[in-house]
């Protein structure tokens, strides 16, 4: 599965996009969506695809460098937690 981050320039926009694309539950709210809630969803709430690739992430990295750093760490931690699954930036 590929998620295109083109045009994503804020943390709320990122979380709304992944909520929609990955089928997160309604309680995953944009106004309070956090990286902890994102982690909980990808490891315990939704069935994740075997391969998830984020493309066109550069704008998000430029406008939200702190959140991009957190996303990079989540990707690393996720692959350690679930070695049979892959999440990457392309």
Biopython code that builds the backbone (N, CA, C, O; Angstrom):
import numpy as np
from Bio.PDB.StructureBuilder import StructureBuilder

atoms = [
    (1, "UNK", "N", (0.847, -1.172, 0.000)),
    (1, "UNK", "CA", (0.000, 0.000, 0.000)),
    (1, "UNK", "C", (0.891, 1.233, 0.000)),
    (1, "UNK", "O", (1.950, 1.251, 0.626)),
    (2, "UNK", "N", (0.448, 2.258, -0.708)),
    (2, "UNK", "CA", (1.173, 3.516, -0.785)),
    (2, "UNK", "C", (0.270, 4.644, -0.306)),
    (2, "UNK", "O", (-0.894, 4.730, -0.699)),
    (3, "UNK", "N", (0.817, 5.512, 0.548)),
    (3, "UNK", "CA", (0.103, 6.703, 0.987)),
    (3, "UNK", "C", (0.890, 7.908, 0.488)),
    (3, "UNK", "O", (2.067, 8.082, 0.805)),
    (4, "UNK", "N", (0.208, 8.734, -0.302)),
    (4, "UNK", "CA", (0.824, 9.916, -0.902)),
    (4, "UNK", "C", (0.646, 11.110, 0.036)),
    (4, "UNK", "O", (-0.478, 11.528, 0.316)),
    (5, "UNK", "N", (1.767, 11.656, 0.518)),
    (5, "UNK", "CA", (1.723, 12.798, 1.423)),
    (5, "UNK", "C", (1.799, 14.141, 0.691)),
    (5, "UNK", "O", (1.976, 15.180, 1.328)),
    (6, "UNK", "N", (1.671, 14.129, -0.610)),
    (6, "UNK", "CA", (1.686, 15.382, -1.379)),
    (6, "UNK", "C", (0.613, 16.335, -0.827)),
    (6, "UNK", "O", (-0.550, 15.960, -0.682)),
    (7, "UNK", "N", (1.025, 17.558, -0.527)),
    (7, "UNK", "CA", (0.101, 18.554, -0.018)),
    (7, "UNK", "C", (-0.119, 18.493, 1.482)),
    (7, "UNK", "O", (-0.848, 19.321, 2.029)),
    (8, "UNK", "N", (0.486, 17.544, 2.150)),
    (8, "UNK", "CA", (0.339, 17.425, 3.603)),
    (8, "UNK", "C", (1.402, 18.301, 4.260)),
    (8, "UNK", "O", (2.601, 18.042, 4.145)),
    (9, "UNK", "N", (0.938, 19.343, 4.951)),
    (9, "UNK", "CA", (1.886, 20.292, 5.533)),
    (9, "UNK", "C", (1.590, 20.600, 6.995)),
    (9, "UNK", "O", (2.046, 21.609, 7.533)),
    (10, "UNK", "N", (0.820, 19.719, 7.631)),
    (10, "UNK", "CA", (0.548, 19.894, 9.059)),
    (10, "UNK", "C", (0.319, 18.532, 9.705)),
    (10, "UNK", "O", (-0.025, 17.558, 9.036)),
    (11, "UNK", "N", (0.516, 18.490, 10.999)),
    (11, "UNK", "CA", (0.275, 17.251, 11.753)),
    (11, "UNK", "C", (-1.196, 16.817, 11.652)),
    (11, "UNK", "O", (-1.455, 15.642, 11.395)),
    (12, "UNK", "N", (-2.174, 17.732, 11.847)),
    (12, "UNK", "CA", (-3.571, 17.296, 11.709)),
    (12, "UNK", "C", (-3.890, 16.730, 10.326)),
    (12, "UNK", "O", (-4.629, 15.751, 10.212)),
    (13, "UNK", "N", (-3.340, 17.336, 9.280)),
    (13, "UNK", "CA", (-3.588, 16.829, 7.924)),
    (13, "UNK", "C", (-3.000, 15.431, 7.753)),
    (13, "UNK", "O", (-3.620, 14.571, 7.128)),
    (14, "UNK", "N", (-1.810, 15.200, 8.302)),
    (14, "UNK", "CA", (-1.212, 13.868, 8.238)),
    (14, "UNK", "C", (-2.123, 12.843, 8.914)),
    (14, "UNK", "O", (-2.415, 11.789, 8.347)),
    (15, "UNK", "N", (-2.567, 13.162, 10.125)),
    (15, "UNK", "CA", (-3.373, 12.201, 10.877)),
    (15, "UNK", "C", (-4.738, 11.962, 10.225)),
    (15, "UNK", "O", (-5.249, 10.843, 10.271)),
    (16, "UNK", "N", (-5.330, 12.980, 9.627)),
    (16, "UNK", "CA", (-6.597, 12.789, 8.915)),
    (16, "UNK", "C", (-6.401, 11.865, 7.719)),
    (16, "UNK", "O", (-7.233, 10.999, 7.450)),
    (17, "UNK", "N", (-5.294, 12.057, 7.002)),
    (17, "UNK", "CA", (-5.006, 11.215, 5.839)),
    (17, "UNK", "C", (-4.809, 9.753, 6.237)),
    (17, "UNK", "O", (-5.413, 8.864, 5.637)),
    (18, "UNK", "N", (-3.970, 9.495, 7.244)),
    (18, "UNK", "CA", (-3.735, 8.093, 7.617)),
    (18, "UNK", "C", (-4.984, 7.471, 8.230)),
    (18, "UNK", "O", (-5.226, 6.276, 8.064)),
    (19, "UNK", "N", (-5.773, 8.265, 8.930)),
    (19, "UNK", "CA", (-7.042, 7.750, 9.466)),
    (19, "UNK", "C", (-7.898, 7.213, 8.333)),
    (19, "UNK", "O", (-8.423, 6.102, 8.406)),
    (20, "UNK", "N", (-8.034, 8.016, 7.282)),
    (20, "UNK", "CA", (-8.864, 7.626, 6.131)),
    (20, "UNK", "C", (-8.252, 6.446, 5.373)),
    (20, "UNK", "O", (-8.944, 5.470, 5.084)),
    (21, "UNK", "N", (-6.977, 6.530, 5.055)),
    (21, "UNK", "CA", (-6.327, 5.515, 4.218)),
    (21, "UNK", "C", (-6.168, 4.167, 4.922)),
    (21, "UNK", "O", (-6.279, 3.120, 4.284)),
    (22, "UNK", "N", (-5.911, 4.185, 6.226)),
    (22, "UNK", "CA", (-5.667, 2.933, 6.950)),
    (22, "UNK", "C", (-6.899, 2.423, 7.687)),
    (22, "UNK", "O", (-6.862, 1.361, 8.309)),
    (23, "UNK", "N", (-7.992, 3.183, 7.616)),
    (23, "UNK", "CA", (-9.233, 2.726, 8.228)),
    (23, "UNK", "C", (-9.223, 2.794, 9.748)),
    (23, "UNK", "O", (-9.783, 1.926, 10.417)),
    (24, "UNK", "N", (-8.584, 3.828, 10.291)),
    (24, "UNK", "CA", (-8.596, 4.001, 11.742)),
    (24, "UNK", "C", (-10.023, 4.259, 12.206)),
    (24, "UNK", "O", (-10.838, 4.771, 11.439)),
    (25, "UNK", "N", (-10.334, 3.912, 13.446)),
    (25, "UNK", "CA", (-11.700, 4.096, 13.948)),
    (25, "UNK", "C", (-12.072, 5.570, 14.106)),
    (25, "UNK", "O", (-11.214, 6.452, 14.112)),
    (26, "UNK", "N", (-13.359, 5.804, 14.232)),
    (26, "UNK", "CA", (-13.861, 7.173, 14.361)),
    (26, "UNK", "C", (-13.264, 7.906, 15.559)),
    (26, "UNK", "O", (-13.061, 9.119, 15.499)),
    (27, "UNK", "N", (-12.981, 7.191, 16.642)),
    (27, "UNK", "CA", (-12.445, 7.863, 17.830)),
    (27, "UNK", "C", (-11.054, 8.448, 17.607)),
    (27, "UNK", "O", (-10.571, 9.232, 18.424)),
    (28, "UNK", "N", (-10.413, 8.073, 16.512)),
    (28, "UNK", "CA", (-9.111, 8.654, 16.181)),
    (28, "UNK", "C", (-9.389, 10.047, 15.614)),
    (28, "UNK", "O", (-9.525, 10.224, 14.404)),
    (29, "UNK", "N", (-9.471, 11.024, 16.508)),
    (29, "UNK", "CA", (-9.880, 12.367, 16.114)),
    (29, "UNK", "C", (-8.727, 13.251, 15.695)),
    (29, "UNK", "O", (-7.640, 13.182, 16.269)),
    (30, "UNK", "N", (-8.958, 14.070, 14.712)),
    (30, "UNK", "CA", (-7.927, 14.962, 14.192)),
    (30, "UNK", "C", (-7.522, 15.998, 15.231)),
    (30, "UNK", "O", (-6.336, 16.294, 15.377)),
    (31, "UNK", "N", (-8.489, 16.554, 15.954)),
    (31, "UNK", "CA", (-8.180, 17.602, 16.913)),
    (31, "UNK", "C", (-7.244, 17.156, 18.023)),
    (31, "UNK", "O", (-6.529, 17.976, 18.600)),
    (32, "UNK", "N", (-7.242, 15.871, 18.326)),
    (32, "UNK", "CA", (-6.407, 15.382, 19.414)),
    (32, "UNK", "C", (-5.523, 14.218, 18.989)),
    (32, "UNK", "O", (-4.863, 13.607, 19.829)),
    (33, "UNK", "N", (-5.500, 13.909, 17.722)),
    (33, "UNK", "CA", (-4.700, 12.780, 17.242)),
    (33, "UNK", "C", (-3.246, 12.972, 17.667)),
    (33, "UNK", "O", (-2.674, 14.050, 17.510)),
    (34, "UNK", "N", (-2.677, 11.931, 18.193)),
    (34, "UNK", "CA", (-1.304, 12.001, 18.665)),
    (34, "UNK", "C", (-0.508, 10.847, 18.078)),
    (34, "UNK", "O", (-1.065, 9.900, 17.521)),
    (35, "UNK", "N", (0.785, 10.948, 18.215)),
    (35, "UNK", "CA", (1.642, 9.863, 17.735)),
    (35, "UNK", "C", (1.444, 8.605, 18.574)),
    (35, "UNK", "O", (1.602, 7.497, 18.062)),
    (36, "UNK", "N", (1.100, 8.755, 19.858)),
    (36, "UNK", "CA", (0.807, 7.574, 20.679)),
    (36, "UNK", "C", (-0.439, 6.864, 20.161)),
    (36, "UNK", "O", (-0.472, 5.636, 20.082)),
    (37, "UNK", "N", (-1.472, 7.644, 19.806)),
    (37, "UNK", "CA", (-2.688, 7.047, 19.247)),
    (37, "UNK", "C", (-2.395, 6.389, 17.896)),
    (37, "UNK", "O", (-2.935, 5.324, 17.595)),
    (38, "UNK", "N", (-1.543, 7.020, 17.082)),
    (38, "UNK", "CA", (-1.134, 6.435, 15.805)),
    (38, "UNK", "C", (-0.475, 5.080, 16.043)),
    (38, "UNK", "O", (-0.804, 4.099, 15.375)),
    (39, "UNK", "N", (0.452, 5.027, 16.993)),
    (39, "UNK", "CA", (1.142, 3.774, 17.317)),
    (39, "UNK", "C", (0.129, 2.715, 17.751)),
    (39, "UNK", "O", (0.166, 1.582, 17.270)),
    (40, "UNK", "N", (-0.765, 3.079, 18.651)),
    (40, "UNK", "CA", (-1.763, 2.119, 19.118)),
    (40, "UNK", "C", (-2.579, 1.559, 17.956)),
    (40, "UNK", "O", (-2.846, 0.359, 17.905)),
    (41, "UNK", "N", (-2.971, 2.418, 17.032)),
    (41, "UNK", "CA", (-3.761, 1.964, 15.890)),
    (41, "UNK", "C", (-2.981, 1.009, 14.998)),
    (41, "UNK", "O", (-3.521, -0.007, 14.561)),
    (42, "UNK", "N", (-1.709, 1.324, 14.720)),
    (42, "UNK", "CA", (-0.973, 0.476, 13.772)),
    (42, "UNK", "C", (-0.521, -0.849, 14.382)),
    (42, "UNK", "O", (-0.252, -1.800, 13.647)),
    (43, "UNK", "N", (-0.432, -0.931, 15.714)),
    (43, "UNK", "CA", (0.004, -2.200, 16.298)),
    (43, "UNK", "C", (-1.128, -3.021, 16.908)),
    (43, "UNK", "O", (-0.971, -4.222, 17.123)),
    (44, "UNK", "N", (-2.280, -2.382, 17.193)),
    (44, "UNK", "CA", (-3.295, -3.146, 17.914)),
    (44, "UNK", "C", (-4.730, -2.954, 17.429)),
    (44, "UNK", "O", (-5.614, -3.704, 17.842)),
    (45, "UNK", "N", (-4.986, -1.976, 16.569)),
    (45, "UNK", "CA", (-6.381, -1.674, 16.247)),
    (45, "UNK", "C", (-6.758, -2.074, 14.825)),
    (45, "UNK", "O", (-7.793, -2.709, 14.621)),
    (46, "UNK", "N", (-5.945, -1.719, 13.849)),
    (46, "UNK", "CA", (-6.283, -2.014, 12.457)),
    (46, "UNK", "C", (-5.359, -3.097, 11.896)),
    (46, "UNK", "O", (-4.251, -3.317, 12.387)),
    (47, "UNK", "N", (-5.850, -3.758, 10.860)),
    (47, "UNK", "CA", (-5.013, -4.721, 10.143)),
    (47, "UNK", "C", (-4.152, -3.931, 9.161)),
    (47, "UNK", "O", (-4.658, -3.365, 8.192)),
    (48, "UNK", "N", (-2.860, -3.900, 9.418)),
    (48, "UNK", "CA", (-1.945, -3.145, 8.573)),
    (48, "UNK", "C", (-1.552, -3.955, 7.347)),
    (48, "UNK", "O", (-1.494, -5.184, 7.399)),
    (49, "UNK", "N", (-1.280, -3.260, 6.240)),
    (49, "UNK", "CA", (-0.777, -3.962, 5.058)),
    (49, "UNK", "C", (0.632, -4.482, 5.332)),
    (49, "UNK", "O", (1.345, -3.943, 6.178)),
    (50, "UNK", "N", (1.023, -5.518, 4.620)),
    (50, "UNK", "CA", (2.367, -6.085, 4.778)),
    (50, "UNK", "C", (3.441, -5.039, 4.468)),
    (50, "UNK", "O", (4.482, -4.998, 5.124)),
    (51, "UNK", "N", (3.184, -4.204, 3.476)),
    (51, "UNK", "CA", (4.123, -3.149, 3.064)),
    (51, "UNK", "C", (3.360, -1.836, 2.993)),
    (51, "UNK", "O", (2.341, -1.742, 2.308)),
    (52, "UNK", "N", (3.852, -0.817, 3.701)),
    (52, "UNK", "CA", (3.279, 0.518, 3.646)),
    (52, "UNK", "C", (4.389, 1.493, 3.291)),
    (52, "UNK", "O", (5.405, 1.568, 3.982)),
    (53, "UNK", "N", (4.192, 2.237, 2.211)),
    (53, "UNK", "CA", (5.190, 3.200, 1.749)),
    (53, "UNK", "C", (4.564, 4.583, 1.704)),
    (53, "UNK", "O", (3.492, 4.778, 1.132)),
    (54, "UNK", "N", (5.253, 5.543, 2.319)),
    (54, "UNK", "CA", (4.855, 6.944, 2.230)),
    (54, "UNK", "C", (5.660, 7.585, 1.115)),
    (54, "UNK", "O", (6.889, 7.515, 1.109)),
    (55, "UNK", "N", (4.961, 8.218, 0.162)),
    (55, "UNK", "CA", (5.654, 8.905, -0.928)),
    (55, "UNK", "C", (5.358, 10.410, -0.843)),
    (55, "UNK", "O", (4.418, 10.835, -0.173)),
    (56, "UNK", "N", (6.173, 11.190, -1.529)),
    (56, "UNK", "CA", (6.017, 12.645, -1.559)),
    (56, "UNK", "C", (5.929, 13.234, -0.150)),
    (56, "UNK", "O", (5.073, 14.075, 0.123)),
    (57, "UNK", "N", (6.803, 12.796, 0.727)),
    (57, "UNK", "CA", (6.812, 13.207, 2.122)),
    (57, "UNK", "C", (7.657, 14.461, 2.366)),
    (57, "UNK", "O", (7.679, 14.968, 3.487)),
    (58, "UNK", "N", (8.348, 14.968, 1.350)),
    (58, "UNK", "CA", (9.294, 16.065, 1.529)),
    (58, "UNK", "C", (8.645, 17.341, 2.066)),
    (58, "UNK", "O", (9.224, 18.000, 2.930)),
    (59, "UNK", "N", (7.456, 17.704, 1.576)),
    (59, "UNK", "CA", (6.780, 18.908, 2.060)),
    (59, "UNK", "C", (6.449, 18.774, 3.544)),
    (59, "UNK", "O", (6.633, 19.715, 4.316)),
    (60, "UNK", "N", (5.962, 17.600, 3.935)),
    (60, "UNK", "CA", (5.674, 17.354, 5.347)),
    (60, "UNK", "C", (6.944, 17.496, 6.167)),
    (60, "UNK", "O", (6.917, 18.086, 7.247)),
    (61, "UNK", "N", (8.058, 16.963, 5.673)),
    (61, "UNK", "CA", (9.330, 17.053, 6.387)),
    (61, "UNK", "C", (9.779, 18.506, 6.537)),
    (61, "UNK", "O", (10.320, 18.884, 7.576)),
    (62, "UNK", "N", (9.558, 19.316, 5.508)),
    (62, "UNK", "CA", (9.974, 20.725, 5.561)),
    (62, "UNK", "C", (9.093, 21.543, 6.493)),
    (62, "UNK", "O", (9.602, 22.366, 7.254)),
    (63, "UNK", "N", (7.792, 21.335, 6.449)),
    (63, "UNK", "CA", (6.878, 22.157, 7.240)),
    (63, "UNK", "C", (6.692, 21.633, 8.664)),
    (63, "UNK", "O", (6.313, 22.389, 9.558)),
    (64, "UNK", "N", (6.954, 20.356, 8.876)),
    (64, "UNK", "CA", (6.761, 19.740, 10.197)),
    (64, "UNK", "C", (7.983, 18.883, 10.550)),
    (64, "UNK", "O", (7.854, 17.668, 10.695)),
    (65, "UNK", "N", (9.153, 19.489, 10.688)),
    (65, "UNK", "CA", (10.356, 18.688, 10.910)),
    (65, "UNK", "C", (10.311, 17.835, 12.184)),
    (65, "UNK", "O", (10.811, 16.711, 12.195)),
    (66, "UNK", "N", (9.720, 18.362, 13.244)),
    (66, "UNK", "CA", (9.619, 17.583, 14.484)),
    (66, "UNK", "C", (8.752, 16.344, 14.266)),
    (66, "UNK", "O", (9.120, 15.237, 14.661)),
    (67, "UNK", "N", (7.590, 16.546, 13.627)),
    (67, "UNK", "CA", (6.688, 15.416, 13.380)),
    (67, "UNK", "C", (7.295, 14.424, 12.388)),
    (67, "UNK", "O", (7.072, 13.219, 12.502)),
    (68, "UNK", "N", (8.052, 14.919, 11.429)),
    (68, "UNK", "CA", (8.718, 14.011, 10.495)),
    (68, "UNK", "C", (9.746, 13.163, 11.231)),
    (68, "UNK", "O", (9.907, 11.979, 10.933)),
    (69, "UNK", "N", (10.437, 13.760, 12.186)),
    (69, "UNK", "CA", (11.376, 12.994, 13.003)),
    (69, "UNK", "C", (10.673, 11.912, 13.796)),
    (69, "UNK", "O", (11.182, 10.800, 13.934)),
    (70, "UNK", "N", (9.497, 12.242, 14.319)),
    (70, "UNK", "CA", (8.712, 11.245, 15.060)),
    (70, "UNK", "C", (8.256, 10.141, 14.112)),
    (70, "UNK", "O", (8.328, 8.963, 14.462)),
    (71, "UNK", "N", (7.787, 10.503, 12.913)),
    (71, "UNK", "CA", (7.372, 9.484, 11.941)),
    (71, "UNK", "C", (8.536, 8.559, 11.601)),
    (71, "UNK", "O", (8.354, 7.344, 11.522)),
    (72, "UNK", "N", (9.715, 9.110, 11.401)),
    (72, "UNK", "CA", (10.889, 8.268, 11.112)),
    (72, "UNK", "C", (11.155, 7.287, 12.256)),
    (72, "UNK", "O", (11.478, 6.123, 12.022)),
    (73, "UNK", "N", (11.017, 7.765, 13.489)),
    (73, "UNK", "CA", (11.234, 6.887, 14.642)),
    (73, "UNK", "C", (10.144, 5.824, 14.727)),
    (73, "UNK", "O", (10.425, 4.669, 15.048)),
    (74, "UNK", "N", (8.900, 6.210, 14.440)),
    (74, "UNK", "CA", (7.793, 5.244, 14.439)),
    (74, "UNK", "C", (8.066, 4.148, 13.409)),
    (74, "UNK", "O", (7.856, 2.968, 13.688)),
    (75, "UNK", "N", (8.532, 4.534, 12.226)),
    (75, "UNK", "CA", (8.852, 3.551, 11.182)),
    (75, "UNK", "C", (9.904, 2.575, 11.686)),
    (75, "UNK", "O", (9.759, 1.363, 11.521)),
    (76, "UNK", "N", (10.949, 3.090, 12.294)),
    (76, "UNK", "CA", (12.027, 2.233, 12.829)),
    (76, "UNK", "C", (11.485, 1.302, 13.920)),
    (76, "UNK", "O", (11.731, 0.096, 13.897)),
    (77, "UNK", "N", (10.752, 1.873, 14.865)),
    (77, "UNK", "CA", (10.210, 1.077, 15.970)),
    (77, "UNK", "C", (9.223, 0.025, 15.474)),
    (77, "UNK", "O", (9.203, -1.098, 15.976)),
    (78, "UNK", "N", (8.403, 0.391, 14.484)),
    (78, "UNK", "CA", (7.402, -0.534, 13.951)),
    (78, "UNK", "C", (8.072, -1.755, 13.321)),
    (78, "UNK", "O", (7.620, -2.884, 13.511)),
    (79, "UNK", "N", (9.125, -1.529, 12.590)),
    (79, "UNK", "CA", (9.813, -2.656, 11.941)),
    (79, "UNK", "C", (10.511, -3.554, 12.959)),
    (79, "UNK", "O", (10.664, -4.754, 12.729)),
    (80, "UNK", "N", (10.933, -2.979, 14.080)),
    (80, "UNK", "CA", (11.504, -3.808, 15.147)),
    (80, "UNK", "C", (10.393, -4.584, 15.866)),
    (80, "UNK", "O", (10.579, -5.744, 16.234)),
    (81, "UNK", "N", (9.248, -3.942, 16.062)),
    (81, "UNK", "CA", (8.121, -4.550, 16.756)),
    (81, "UNK", "C", (7.449, -5.626, 15.909)),
    (81, "UNK", "O", (7.027, -6.664, 16.419)),
    (82, "UNK", "N", (7.357, -5.363, 14.615)),
    (82, "UNK", "CA", (6.703, -6.285, 13.677)),
    (82, "UNK", "C", (7.652, -6.586, 12.510)),
    (82, "UNK", "O", (7.489, -6.020, 11.429)),
    (83, "UNK", "N", (8.627, -7.460, 12.709)),
    (83, "UNK", "CA", (9.621, -7.691, 11.669)),
    (83, "UNK", "C", (9.073, -8.231, 10.343)),
    (83, "UNK", "O", (9.734, -8.108, 9.312)),
    (84, "UNK", "N", (7.894, -8.818, 10.356)),
    (84, "UNK", "CA", (7.320, -9.352, 9.110)),
    (84, "UNK", "C", (6.636, -8.275, 8.290)),
    (84, "UNK", "O", (6.224, -8.526, 7.157)),
    (85, "UNK", "N", (6.509, -7.076, 8.848)),
    (85, "UNK", "CA", (5.863, -5.957, 8.155)),
    (85, "UNK", "C", (6.914, -4.901, 7.824)),
    (85, "UNK", "O", (7.958, -4.812, 8.472)),
    (86, "UNK", "N", (6.612, -4.106, 6.800)),
    (86, "UNK", "CA", (7.559, -3.068, 6.368)),
    (86, "UNK", "C", (6.815, -1.752, 6.194)),
    (86, "UNK", "O", (5.742, -1.694, 5.594)),
    (87, "UNK", "N", (7.416, -0.698, 6.736)),
    (87, "UNK", "CA", (6.916, 0.657, 6.561)),
    (87, "UNK", "C", (8.108, 1.480, 6.121)),
    (87, "UNK", "O", (9.180, 1.381, 6.719)),
    (88, "UNK", "N", (7.942, 2.307, 5.067)),
    (88, "UNK", "CA", (9.097, 3.025, 4.551)),
    (88, "UNK", "C", (8.700, 4.354, 3.920)),
    (88, "UNK", "O", (7.526, 4.634, 3.675)),
    (89, "UNK", "N", (9.730, 5.163, 3.667)),
    (89, "UNK", "CA", (9.613, 6.413, 2.926)),
    (89, "UNK", "C", (10.235, 6.199, 1.561)),
    (89, "UNK", "O", (11.299, 5.590, 1.451)),
    (90, "UNK", "N", (9.587, 6.693, 0.528)),
    (90, "UNK", "CA", (10.165, 6.537, -0.825)),
    (90, "UNK", "C", (10.072, 7.859, -1.564)),
    (90, "UNK", "O", (10.498, 7.954, -2.715)),
]
sb = StructureBuilder()
sb.init_structure("model")
sb.init_model(0)
sb.init_chain("A")
sb.init_seg("    ")
for serial, (resi, resn, name, xyz) in enumerate(atoms, 1):
    if name == "N":
        sb.init_residue(resn, " ", resi, " ")
    sb.init_atom(name, np.array(xyz, "f"), 0.0, 1.0, " ", f" {name:<3s}", serial, name[0])
structure = sb.get_structure()
